[in-house]
Amino acid sequence: MTPARSRSLAAAALAVAALLATAAPAVQAAPAPVAAAAPDIPLANVKAHLTQLQSIATANGGNRAHGRAGYKASVDYVRAKLDAAGYTTSLQQFTSGGATGYNLIADWPGGDPNRVLMAGSHLDSVTSGAGINDNGSGSAAVLETALAVSRAQLAPDKHLRFAWWGAEELGLVGSKYYVSNLASTERAKLAGYLNFDMIGSPNPGYFVYDDDPVIEQTFKDYYAGLSIPTEIETEGDGRSDHAPFKNAGVPVGGLFSGADYTKTSAQAQKWGGTAGQAFDRCYHSSCDTTANINDTALDRNSDAVAHAVWTLSAGTGTPPTGTVFSNAADVAVPDNGAVVTSPVAVTGRTGNAPSALKVGVDIKHTYRGDLVVDLLAPDGTAYRLKNSSSSDSADNVVATYTVNASAETANGTWKLQVRDIAAQDTGYIDSWQLTF
């Protein structure tokens, strides 16, 4: 961000006047639905699961890797807890490297079967160790959140599904198998997938995936409530089990506390810990045991898992009117340059678009006040989502807008249109989506 922005007031006034003269009907950002508060996830319970996973590894050659007895014993442990809590569980079997692998899927009864919220983590370790942070931490937090759903007898609007993936360490094999074997009709029912891979690192950071803007903001809001700054997750981007879902067009998000990247001085100043040291010095090593966990990070992140599940599984109480259409391809926004667009093709709808069309926008930019953002209907009609503002110096546009698009035919190519009207700062459209 440049510290000084010497703009001509006359030029700015002319630019604003020109924009206002052509502005489409204004739209307001939609308020988040009010959801029941998530319970506190007991750290002791999460750590008890980690103790069991450590014991399983110790009794089975020191690891819980794909194709090894320790992995199957880990699956059996998690499944027994879920079965006792009232879940419908199933094992999905696959083969990788000549060995049998398993995905464990658990469905909570009830909720709209056409809107499914999933939360998952990989349960396998590498062969060199017990994998307690990577990824017993995520697996235990997801398990305890699922058990908390049962204890609360939660009756969410969306259907809840939890998953523990096999053979992630061999290249996301289990999650890729699951997604590729989902029928397109079932894939379309997935309202979101939340991924938790390494959330108890001993020298932790607080990283949030920047994929789906609604999921991202849900996590950011939680940490903001704790006065904990977050950063966008980049170290493991595309390297964990959210990637197959994202590639299939499913909205994804998640948390991460760091692996073998080095914590900077700035990060240590805001999060504590040791600068110049890896977030997890035992990453993929034999020392990734129960001693390799930061209790504070594990506690906070486990509570964040529950917060996201409770918040994102809630709805307005009204029946769904459609599905999500999205585009995650990056589009550069030229500095003080031409208009750019990102298309989304809407198909399979009948009649007109709804009067409360949700437009989720995620634009990365170092001075968001420079941006004018519109939604273009298939016939070219423009709906103003955001005006420029010379006083808005914050980064990024991450918001969900509500548009009365009832005059527009639903099917066709909709476009997000973005223009940067001032010099010195740049960015790009990261992703956006329409929810009918």
C-alpha angles and dihedrals in degrees: 000000000000111000095218128041109190102192127169108249091209092052091047091051092051092048093050092046091051091050094048090050090059099031118136121223110303120246128200127225110259118247115240115256115258110249133187111266115261118239123248108265107227110240089209090060093050091048091049088060089050090051089054092049090050091051090049091052093046091052093048109051097291100290146068097217129154113283093015127112091245092064095052090046089053091052091049092051094051093043093052091054092050095045090052090051095056102262125142103234132189137178119226110203126208139160127238128167090357092301131106117249133188139211115200115213123188125188124197112216118254135016127107107311089206092060111052124180114198130194121186150161137185115261100193126094131205116265093252098068152000094275097222097158092025093072118326086087095062093038093052094046092050090047094051091046089053090050089049089055088056094046090051092042085225115202102196126182091236125056112255123223127176127196140191112198130215129216096013089142090060094057109300088294098157098046091044089053092050095049095043091051095050113105112241090246090056092045089054089058093062107105092183147335122221118200127200116188118160107352101158103057113164094232094034137196126188108237126173125196112245098208112103110030096215094051091043092052091048090060094041091052090053093052092042087059087058092045089241115143116223135202131209112265111244106147096075099025108151092357100099139059097283090071098078090049093048091049089053092054098258116142107249139185141154152149136268134180099197140271128208099336114111121253111238126223090252091053092048090051093056100034105026121230129100124319116218092030129101119261086237116017089183095056108147090353138117090253092067091109135128086285088064097073132100104216095204094053092044091050095048094044094047089054089048090054090055092044091055094046093050094043100043096042090057122088142174093279091246123113115266116260099200147324143279126278116187147171120207097176113121117243118191116230108213117228110259087342148115127326115268129197139200117204131218118189113215116200138163095039126125126219124344132343117267126269088239102045109172116223114191112197130190113178121166111213136146095224112025093185087076092065132095111190128193137173113225118206119216090265091052098257109150124222114193112230100169136009125209121260125190090205097054102092098161123119126256136359109248110162146121116233129194117222129189096225097157091122091061130084107246099219119073140061114316119190137205106218121200131180129182106213100184139052134251104041132074142189148145143239104261099183143322139187145195119220113197 
